[in-house]
Amino acid sequence: MPTDDLSTSRRLGEGAVGIFDSGIGGLTVLKAIRQALPAERLLYFGDNAHVPYGPRSLEEVRGFSHGITRALLDQGCKLIVIACNTASAAALTSVRQAYPQVPFVGMEPAVKSAVEHTRTGVVGVIATVATFQSELYASVVERFGVGVEVLHQPCPGLVKQIEAGEFDTPLTESMLRGWLEPMLARHIDALVLACTHYPIVRPLIERIVGPDVRVIDPAPAIARQVKRVLEQAGQLAAHDAPNGTLLWTSDEPSEFAVMMTHIGMPRMEVRAGKWVEATLHLS
């Protein structure tokens, strides 16, 4: 079975790792999971019809997250990764309560890692407005931000720029400079990318902040956590298992496929997922 195709989704979805995001951002997490766990079957859903999640209410994002979770579990997934900081902030607690038998791995802003590596005592976090408004973010800063200054900067419109393929354009650079340069003036030496879309523009971010600022992408840590959870549950796929990747989007599949190639992923089949009221159908 080739690693880029799952032809019978219900059968091969059994025992897969389900991953979802508001759009293409979670593909940064999928890539890290694929690298760490090459034998696993991965099912991915990008909710591009509703992107971006950041400006939406946490209640609305929670509803989307529950609908996507149900659809992925119907495909037979053994573990769900909420590869979206906004959705994790809105729904991680409630989906765990709704499905106590299912392991979930969510995104948590990597403030701990930034604090561990800071020399100046000042670290920055960029994320969506919804992430910063969440109890999850407040809890992370309270737990790990003691003794340092944590600057948080919302980046409204950046996800839209990335979804439009504007990875390194004058407008995207201007937007990022407007957010990052005031943080640089306050001597941050670590910057947390607390949105899975943001690593897609990491080269541009690193060019702006320079070599003295550590830019932290949480995707590798999420992949390690998925591996730990599966190991503890005795659910790691066998090395000779029929692995593969199957993708859906709630918007136009051909556009999603093109965006995948723009971020350095191989061209794969992308299927259409359809929302009917609050129910997501994956075929």
Stockholm file with secondary structure:
# STOCKHOLM 1.0

chainA/1-283         MPTDDLSTSRRLGEGAVGIFDSGIGGLTVLKAIRQALPAERLLYFGDNAHVPYGPRSLEEVRGFSHGITRALLDQGCKLIVIACNTASAAALTSVRQAYPQVPFVGMEPAVKSAVEHTRTGVVGVIATVATFQSELYASVVERFGVGVEVLHQPCPGLVKQIEAGEFDTPLTESMLRGWLEPMLARHIDALVLACTHYPIVRPLIERIVGPDVRVIDPAPAIARQVKRVLEQAGQLAAHDAPNGTLLWTSDEPSEFAVMMTHIGMPRMEVRAGKWVEATLHLS
#=GR chainA/1-283 SS CCTTCCSSHHHHHTTCEEEEESSSTTHHHHHHHHHHCTTSEEEEEECGGGCCCTTSCHHHHHHHHHHHHHHHHHTTCSEEEECCHHHHHHHHHHHHHHCTTSCEEECCCCHHHHHHHCSSSEEEEEECHHHHTSHHHHHHHHHHCTTSEEEEEECTTHHHHHHTTCSSCHHHHHHHHHHHHHHHHTTCCEEEECSTTGGGGHHHHHHHHCTTSEEECCHHHHHHHHHHHHHHHTCCCCTTSCCEEEEEESSCHHHHHHHHHHTTCCCCCEEEEEEETTEEEEC
#=GC SS_cons         CCTTCCSSHHHHHTTCEEEEESSSTTHHHHHHHHHHCTTSEEEEEECGGGCCCTTSCHHHHHHHHHHHHHHHHHTTCSEEEECCHHHHHHHHHHHHHHCTTSCEEECCCCHHHHHHHCSSSEEEEEECHHHHTSHHHHHHHHHHCTTSEEEEEECTTHHHHHHTTCSSCHHHHHHHHHHHHHHHHTTCCEEEECSTTGGGGHHHHHHHHCTTSEEECCHHHHHHHHHHHHHHHTCCCCTTSCCEEEEEESSCHHHHHHHHHHTTCCCCCEEEEEEETTEEEEC
//
